[in-house]
Amino acid sequence: MRASQTSRRTFLKRAGACALAPYFVPHTALGISTQCAPSERINLAVIGLKKMGGAHVRNLLGFEDVQVVAVCDVRRDLREATRGSVEQYYAARHKAGTYRGCDSYNEYERVLEREDLDAVVIAVPDHWHALIAIAACRAGKDVYCEKPLSRTVGEARAMVRAAQRYGTVFQTGSQQRSSWEFRRACELVRNGYIGQVKTVHVEVGPVSQEVYLPAEPIPPGFDYERWLGPAPWAPYNRLRVGSYYDDGWRRIRDYSGGKMTDWGAHHFDIVQWGLGMDESGPVEIIPPPRRQRTEPIPRIIEGTGVSQLDPSWGLSYGYANEVEVIKDGRNGVLFVGTEGRIEVNRGHLRTWPESLRDHRLGPNDMHLYRSSNHCQNWLECIRTRRRPICDAEIGCRSATVCHLGAIALWLDRTIRWDPVAERIVGDEYAARWLDRPMRAPYRL
């Protein structure tokens, strides 16, 4: 880490908001008015600006103690428009008339070279997550990486190792952990208020597939070669990269596990949290017969007798809980126990019995990590150097559940998993799917 980064990080570690006079730079020196001195702000860059990336930029602009100093995307028109919006916002907020303080980049490497940069938000397609996140850790930047954490199990574990080695404050973007209804549901489950958990019903979408699309002209200003990056070469097609409203790349196996890893990274993450499995995972994954697989119907089950579970598929957790994911029209999570049920989704919490919803936890009950804002939790942890609510290890374990389900469906066979050694047991061919080679010259 460079000396200038060390001094800044030492400050962030020791300071609250706007403290320590030796680091103070008068606001008038830059001609702007703000509640937090420039030297005390967290300087951020957002890498990947479509959809979630754009949403992150808009969200970050609302934090007085944060400065968006760089944006990065392979689409020239998008990055320039975003840069202009950032500068226009800061100029209006600080009543400075004009503002020039946000740079735009095509290459993330140039972003990470900046010595004034503290942290990055990564919102690129899944096949780029590991490369950029690991490079950011090595450069001494803290990281917020969108979910799913990675394209493969191997990439996810490499990201965890990098975060641990470089002391990175790393937040995975599975933001449901920072919503009260999900925390409340998991606390009630973890404290035994619905008795012994028998099943957990979850809604997820289909797995990705091999897709072949004809070549189309590459739009001006779009660095398609850079967009492909470590993925296998394929001709440009607008359906491959996706429109603004439709991430077509999620349907393609070269870049993603599909909705299995997209929504799965949200809902399986809550299953892991509710079952207390944040540092472990399933031991067996059972796919349904192909004739019954119009869409992947996940099912997580525990114990023996797994041959009776058709047409669903299962991830057996190796203890007394059976976790079943079924296609029932809900996009949420339903915990079913011997003494009650809890249904939770974004903005929705329902319990059986109804009185359980408002039951107050006692002082001897387990109280889970409390966060009301996922991004703010990360920013606070950058200052305190504490562990965020959904760090790289948690993101890795939840993504692993999703990837194992995808592998079982792609190969159409049961997968046995050792969550301690993190390896597929007794199936050398399936084990090769835990990671994938990267196109030269890219490598972790």
N, C-alpha and C positions, 0 to 999 in steps of 0.2 A: 504494500500500500504506500502511495506517495505521502510525503511528509505533510503536504497541505491537506490531504484527505484525513490524515490521522488527527490533526489539530481540530478540524471541523467535527469529526466524529466524537472526539473527546468532549467538545462543547455540547453536542447533542445528547451525549450520555449523561452529562452532569446537569444540564439546564432543564428547567421547566419551560414555560413559554415566556420569551422576552426577559431574560435575566442575565446577570453577569456583565457589569459595565465594561470591562476590558475588551469585550467583543462587540460593543455597540458601535454602529455606524449611523450617524444622524440621517433621518429620512430626507431632510432637505438636501443632503449631498447628492441624491439621485433625482431630486425634483418631484418626488411623489409623497403622498401622505398615506400612511398605513399604521395599524396598531402594533405591528411587529417589525423590528429592525431587519434590514436585508440580511445582515450577517447571522441572524437568528432563525431565518426561515429555512425550511427544507426545500432544496432545489430538486425538482423532479423532471423526468422525461417520460413521455408515453410512446411506446414502440408498437405500431399497429393501430390504425385509426378508424377502421370500419366498425360499425355497430358498437360492440362493447368498448373498443378503444375510444371512440368518439364520446360515449357516455362517461368514460373515466375522465376525459379531459374536462367535460362540462362539470362533473362532480368536483374535481380538484380545484377548479377556479373559485369555488365557494369557500375554501379554507384560507383564512387570513395568514396563517403561518406556513403556507406552501406557495412556491413559485414554480409554475410550469415554464421551464427554460428551454425545452427542446421537444420537438415532435418528429416522428420518424415513420415513413411508410414508403412502399415501393410504387405507389400511385402519386405522381407529381401533383396533379390537380387537387387531390385530397389533402396531401400534406401542406400544400401552400394555402389552401382554403382554411385549414385548421390553424395554421400559424397566424394567419390574418385575424381569425376569430379570437384567438388568445390575446393578441396584441390590442385588438379593439376593445376587448373586455377590460384589460388592465388599464388602458388609457381612460376609459369611462369611469372605472371604479376609483382611480386615483386622481381624476380630474386634471390630468396632465396634458390633455389635448392630444398628444401623440405618445406612443410607447413603442420602443424597439428593444425587445429583450427575450424574444423567443426565436430560436433557430430551427430550421427544418433540415432533415437529412434523409437520404435514400438508404444509407448503410448504417446499421446499428453499431458497428465497430467505431464509427466516428463519434457517435453519441457517448460511448463508454470511455473514450479518451478524455473527455472533459473533466478537468480537475475540480470544477466548481459543482459537479453533480453528485448528489447524495443517494438518489434512489431512482429506480425505473419501474414503470408499469408495463407489463408485457401482455399484449392482446392480439397477437398474431395467430394464424392457424396452428393447429396442434403440432405439426411436424417441425415447427421452428422453436417450440418452447424450450427444449433442453439446451440447444446450442446457445441461445441468447441468455437464458437464465444463468447457466454455468459461467459464461463469459462475464456477466455482470457481477457474479460473486467474486470471481478472480480480480475484477477491477475495483473491488471494495465498495460496490453499490448494494444497497438493500433492494429487495425485490418483492413486487406484487405480481404474481403470475396467474393469468386466467386459468380456469378449469376447462377440461381435465388437465392435470398437471403435465401430462406427457402424451406422446404417441405410443409408447411401449412401456412395459414394466422395467426394462433395463434402463431406459432413459430416466424414468422417475427416480430410481435408486441412485443414479449418478448425480441427479440434482440434489438429493438429500445429502450425499457425501460432500458436494461442493459447498452447500449452505453451512454444514457443520464445520468444515475445514476453515472457511474464511469468516466465520462468525456472522453470517448474514441474517438480518431480520427478514424472514421469508414468509409471506402470506400467500396461501393458495386461495383463489377467488371463488371458493364454495361458500357464498355469502349467506346461505340459509342458517349457518351457525350463529350469525349475528342478528337473527330475528327471534324475538321473544317466544313466538309460538312453537318454534322448533326446539329451543332450549327447554321450555316448559314441558313439552311432550317427552323429551328424553329424560328430564329429571324425574318425572312421574314414573316412567318405565324403569329407570335405573334404581329407584328407591322401592320398587316392588308394589306400587299402588294398583297395578292391574294383575298382580299375582305372577305366576310363572309365564313368561312369554312363550306362546305356542307358534304363532305365525306373524309375519310382517308383510303386508301387501304393498307393493310399489308399482307405479306405472312408469315404464320407460319405453323408448321408441326402438326402431329397427337398427340392426348392426350395419356397418358399411360394407360395400362390395367392390369387386373389381369392376371398373368402368372404362369403356373405350369410346372416345369421342373424336370426331373429325377435326382437322386443323382449321382454324379461323385466323384472320389477321389480328395481330396483337395491337391493341389500342395505343395511340401515341401517348408517351409519358408513363407507360406502365412497364416496369422492369420485370418482365415475366420470368426471365432466367433467375433473377434474384428471388422471386416469389416461390419458384420450385425449390431452390436451395438444396437441402440434403435429400429430397425425395427423388424417385426415379424420373428420368426425363420423359415428358409427354408433350404433345403439341398443344398449343394454347386453344382453349375453347371457353367461351363465356360461362358455360354451365359447369366447367371444372373449377373455376375460381369463385363462382357464385356472384349473383347480383347483390346490390346493397341489402335487399330484404331476404335473400335466400343464400345461405352458406352452402353452395353446391359441393364444396370440397368436403363437407362432413359426410357425404354419402359415399366418398371414395376412399378405399382402404389405404392408399398410399399416404394419406394425410390425416386420417382420423379413424376412430372406431365406430363412427356414426352416432346416432342418438343413444346407443348403449353407453357410450362414454361421455356424451354431452349431458343429457338429463341424469344418467346414472351417476355422474360425478356430484350431482346435487343430492339425489335421493338415496343412493347407496351410502353416501357420506353420512346422512342422518341415521340410516340403519346401523352403520358402524358406531356412531356416537351413542345411539340409544342402547346398543348391546354391550357397550364398553369394550369395543374391539379396535380402538384407535391405533394400537401397536401390534395388531395381529390381522387375522383375516380368515377366509373360508378354507376348508380342507378338501372339498370336492365340488365339481361343477358338472351338472348333468344337462345335456341339451335335449330338446324334444325331438321326436321323429320328424324327418323332413316333410313328410306328407301333411303334417299338422302345423307346419311353420309358415303360415301366410305372413305373419310378422313374428319376430322374436318375442316369446312370452317368458320372461325370466322367473325363476322360482328358486328360492334359497331354502334348503332344507337341512334338518339336523338328524343325525342318527342313522340307523340302518333301515332296510326296507325301501331303499331309494328306487328300486325297479318299479314300484307302484305309482310313481309320480307323474306319469304321462298325463297330459301333453306338455306340462310345464318343465322348466329347467331349474336346476337347483345349485346353490352354493352351501354346502354343509359346513357349519361353523365348529363342529367338534365338541360341543357340549350340549346342555339340555334344551337349547332353543332351536325351534324350527322356523326358518325365515322363508316365507313364500311370496314371490312376486308374481302377481297375476294381472291379466288384461281385463280391467273392470270399469274402464271409463273415467277413472280418477287420475289426475296427475299430481299425486301426493303420496303420503305414507300412512298406512294403517297398522298400528301395533295391536295384536290380539293376544290377550292373556287369559289365564284361567279365571280371573275375577273381574275383568273389564276390558275395555277397548279404548284406544286413542287414535283419532284421525287428525292428521295435521297437513296443512299445505300453506302456501303463502297467504297470509292474512286470514287463515282459517284454523281453528282448533275446536274439536268436538270430542267429548268424552262420554263413555258409558261406564258408570252412572254419570248423569249430568253434573252432580255436585263435585265430582272430581276435578272439573276444570278450574274451579276457584279454590281448591284446597291449598292451604298454606303449608309450605315445607317447614319442618321443625328444625331446631338447631342441630340435631343429631343426624339429619338427612344429608345426603350428598347434594351439594350445590355445584353445578357445572360452571365452567368459565363463562362469565357474563360480558357480552359485547352488544351494543345497540347499533353500531355502525361499523361495517367491515373494514372500510378504508380508514376511518378514523382510528380504529383499533391498531391497524398497521402503523399509522403515523405516530401514535402514542408510543408504540413499542420501539420505533426508530429512536425516539428520544430517551426511553428508559432502558433499551437493550433487553427488554423482556421478551418472552415467547408469545407470539400472536396466537389468536384463537384457532387458526387453521394453518399451521406451519407446514414445511415441506414434508415432514414425516407423515403427518396426517393426510396431506394431499396425495402422497405416494401410496399409502395403504388403501385409500378410497379408490384411487385410479386403478390400482391392481385388481380390485374386485371387478371393476368394469372390463378391464382388459382380459381377465380370465374368462369372463362370460363371453366376450367376443371370440376368443380363441376356440372355446368349446363349440360355438355355433359355426364358425368358419370351417373347423375340421370335422364337425358332426360326430363328436365322441366325448365321452366323459373325461374330465381332466382332474387329476388328483394333485393337490397342492400342499406343500409344506410351508406354512406361514412363518416359521422360525428361520429355516434356511433360505426361504424365498426361492423355491425351485419346484418345478413340475416333477412329480414322482413317477418313474416307470414308463415314460413316454418321451424318448429322445427327440422324435420329430416334433412333437408339440412344444417341447422345451425351446426349440429354435425360434418359435414365434414370440418368445419373451423379449426379444430385441430384433432389430433389423439393421442391415448395413446401410450406411449413408453414401450417397453419390459423391464421388471425388470432386473437389478436394476437402469436402466437409468431414469432420470427425470430432468426437467429444474429447 
